[in-house]
Amino acid sequence: MKAIVCSSQERARQRERREKAIARAGIQATRSCRRLASGPSTPFVTSYWTLVSVRPTSWNTEECTVKLMCTLIKHAKPRMDLQTAKIEELLKETEEMREQEEVKMLLRNMEEKIKKHEEETRMRRVHKFNRDKLDY
């Protein structure tokens, strides 16, 4: 009878260790998910906890981690691609805006130079007119 009690206690300890290992793998996978998929509210976290809560003792830690990483890649990759595309689009828009701003600055500088030149030309004409007027 004692052997059965020991084995059930041993099984309980093994089950507890296995559940802790799965929980550790889940925490690590959740951290990876947060890093890769930009936040804790990703489908991966939900699917992970659903999988673990349904059958926590059916996998060993390595299998669990592999399956979780596959799930992570499946859910996070399209999201990351979408974010990358958005970032690239924003960078492109920013570059275009910067170029437009540079063009505006060049136009302003040219307008200022033209105005300055026109003013100088007008002043020369006035000065010349006044000088010619004095000659008479």
MOQUIHU-V51014 format. One record per residue. RES is the residue in one letter. PSI is psi in whole degrees, -180 to 180 (999 if undefined). Layout:
res->(RES & RES)
psi->(PSI & PSI)
This chain:
res->(M & K & A & I & V & C & S & S & Q & E & R & A & R & Q & R & E & R & R & E & K & A & I & A & R & A & G & I & Q & A & T & R & S & C & R & R & L & A & S & G & P & S & T & P & F & V & T & S & Y & W & T & L & V & S & V & R & P & T & S & W & N & T & E & E & C & T & V & K & L & M & C & T & L & I & K & H & A & K & P & R & M & D & L & Q & T & A & K & I & E & E & L & L & K & E & T & E & E & M & R & E & Q & E & E & V & K & M & L & L & R & N & M & E & E & K & I & K & K & H & E & E & E & T & R & M & R & R & V & H & K & F & N & R & D & K & L & D & Y)
psi->(-38 & -38 & -40 & -43 & -45 & -44 & -37 & -38 & -42 & -44 & -40 & -44 & -44 & -44 & -44 & -45 & -43 & -45 & -40 & -41 & -42 & -41 & -43 & -44 & -39 & -41 & -45 & -43 & -38 & -41 & -44 & -42 & -43 & -40 & -46 & -37 & 12 & 49 & 157 & -12 & 45 & 159 & -28 & -46 & -46 & -48 & -36 & -52 & -31 & -48 & -45 & -40 & -29 & -50 & 74 & -25 & 5 & -15 & 150 & 172 & -41 & -48 & -45 & -48 & -43 & -47 & -40 & -42 & -37 & -43 & -43 & -49 & -42 & -42 & -36 & -34 & -51 & -37 & -42 & -41 & -42 & -45 & -41 & -43 & -42 & -43 & -44 & -40 & -43 & -41 & -41 & -46 & -41 & -43 & -43 & -42 & -40 & -44 & -43 & -40 & -41 & -42 & -43 & -42 & -44 & -43 & -44 & -44 & -43 & -43 & -42 & -43 & -42 & -45 & -44 & -45 & -44 & -42 & -45 & -43 & -44 & -43 & -40 & -44 & -44 & -45 & -44 & -42 & -45 & -40 & -45 & -36 & -38 & -30 & -27 & 999)
